[in-house]
Amino acid sequence: MLGVKQPSDMASRSSVIAPGTETGDRPVLTWKWVQPKRQYRLGRFLACCIEDQAIQLAAAKSIGTRQTLVDVRKVYIASPKATGEERAIFIANTLREYVAEFGGRYPNISICISGPETAYRTLEMPALSRRELAAALVFEAKRNLPFPVEQSVFDYRTIQESTDKGSNGIKVALLAATGRLLTENLAPFDQLNLEVEHVYHVQDVIGQMLRNIRRFSEAKSYAVLNVKQDTTEISFYAGSNLEFTHLSNIGSAFLARRSDPTVFEYFSESLAGELQNSLDYYTGQFSTEFSSQVYIYGDLAYSDDLVNMLTDRFGFSFMRFPIGGISCTGSSREECQSTLPVCLPATAAALCTARLANLLPPNRKNQLRIRHINRLGIVAALLLGLALITGWIMQRMSVTSAQERLGASSRQLEIYRGSEAYAAYSRIKQQIAVDQSYLEKIRQSPSFLGLSLKELSRLTPSSIRLSDLDYNASQPNQNLELRGEVRSTTVPPEIILAEYVEALTSSPFYADITVKRHVKRRVGDQFRLEFELTAKATV
């Protein structure tokens, strides 16, 4: 039986380093989880996970937040002795057939990677701007990654924030992978001219699948186990957030080297020891109370003997990863239940709507961003063209409708012109025109006397009574004489007469107003002022 590793040895081989406990006078902060943002998706989404002996494939279709699993399968590489070229040809052919069958026109393709050439680190950082944080993480990556930063690709996302007043600390999940591993996984897609849009870390994306478990809670801790051919991956989650993962060198190949009937007993005891070591380290570092449920995925998830022996040796309950509320089409529910736990990484990537870290190389990210902008530009141009065409069609229909109404009105007008009513209308219109012409001819221009009388009636107040008006056209000056009488009981008649003279002077009809004579006398309770005016009529 393999020896059980001590926590210190195990920690040096882990794919994550837990944040250390605070020491000295540094205050212990209170943290809250920051869930990744969800994104709305539309179209076909394919995911692939290339392993040593098999290829995991999954296809899903998305409309908004609704995800439906279309197909999930695991294709085994038949010949273990195949050369690298033969293996590459087999993988490329498998991907080509799968994309042709389930990809549709523009599939969104993602891949999953894991293993010793990947890393997951949790780092405590001050709250910085996005640019400052990215620059600081370059320095932290050089300190914490187990391989050179220059030969790797890394990305990050904020997973926790401090809730203490006056504190602005955050915890960041730093994910990384070697350039060699990424090149190896991206090569088949480059050969087929397929665009990969996302590279997930397997343990990171599987955490999102935990949300589909019945009675899932962010307050609970979960453990997930995958036994591969040469390694075993043990991961612990706080809700759907990965906290710790351990990579052990115990794999299913251990069973092939044993011919003893007790092979499963040896294997289960060794695996139980690794699990216990990992659990002790996890609970010690994270001070977390762990539940008694461990979910198994991968090829050995269907070995009832292994599951039962682990349960007996470990005392915890082991069970196949449940599919929960995942909607499946294109295959029966039973087929989905039997295949999904074997292809859990690919399924999780195909159904993932969370914005997780993307380990795609930076140059590919930039190219992808440019392609997305170009596609959005094309879509915007198409929408604009469609709007213009629609507007033109609507305007054309409006013009056609107006022309039809005009044609109908013209036809109705022609019918009306041939009717008796139109003939009568024409006769009346002609008679009205003759009468108007006659009235214009007999109309006389207004005389000076008429205009003068209108002006005097407008200017003369009620307290003045005019008795005579003489107009002598032969006199060039003072050709108009006015005689009258001012009657007033309150205002002196002289003032009324003076105002009257001023009114006549301001009129364009008269000029050179002169008072030739005025006589004032009292009659009863009022004064009367007889006057005689001369003026020059200007019209």
Secondary structure, DSSP 8 states (H G I E B T S, - for coil): ------HHHHHHH-S--------TT-----EEE----B--EEEEEEEEEE-SSEEEEEEEEEEETEEEEEEEEEEE-S-TT--HHHHHHHHHHHHHHHHHHH--SS-EEEEEE-STTEEEEEEEEE---HHHHHHHHHHHHHHH-SS-GGGEEEEEEEEEEE-STT--EEEEEEEEEEHHHHHHHHHHHHHTT--EEEEEEHHHHHHHHGGGSTT--TTSEEEEEEE-SS-EEEEEEETTEEEEEEEES--THHHHT--STTHHHHHHHHHHHHHHHHHHHHHHHH-----SEEEEESGGGG-HHHHHHHHHHH-SEEEE---TT-EE-SS-HHHHHHHGGGGHHHHHHHH--B-----S-HHHHHHHHHHHHHHHHHHHHHHHHHHHHHHHHHHHHHHHHHHHHHHHHHHHHHHHHTSHHHHHHHHHHHHHHHHHHHHHHH-----HHHHHHHHHHHH--TTEEEEEEEE-TT-SSS-EEEEEEEEESSS-HHHHHHHHHHHHHHSTTEEEEEEEEEEEEEETTEEEEEEEEEEEE--
